[in-house]
Amino acid sequence: MNFKPLCKILLIEDDLPLASVTCQYLRKNRCDVVHIATGAELELLANIDEFQIVLCDVMLPDTDVFSEVVHQIQIVKHLYR
């Protein structure tokens, strides 16, 4: 069944069972979801501006993910001014 996603969501979560359930729920409700589990994966992400929503676990063991996401969004906003 083909459908156009309602939105594109970046899920940043290191608890894999929780991430799996969350992704299943969002996809069932017509969302396109990209899941990453570490701060290192976030740094490799090319374009954070392709996502309409970012859901993030703010307590990842390897990075301050919230600060990193905010920093990447600020860079994108600066580029599009």
HELIX and SHEET records of a PDB file:
HELIX    1   1 LEU A   16  LYS A   28  1                                  13    
HELIX    2   2 GLY A   39  LEU A   44  1                                   6    
HELIX    3   3 ILE A   48  GLU A   50  5                                   3    
HELIX    4   4 VAL A   65  LEU A   79  1                                  15    
SHEET    1   A 3 CYS A  31  ILE A  36  0                                        
SHEET    2   A 3 CYS A   7  ILE A  12  1                                        
SHEET    3   A 3 ILE A  53  CYS A  56  1                                        
END                                                                             
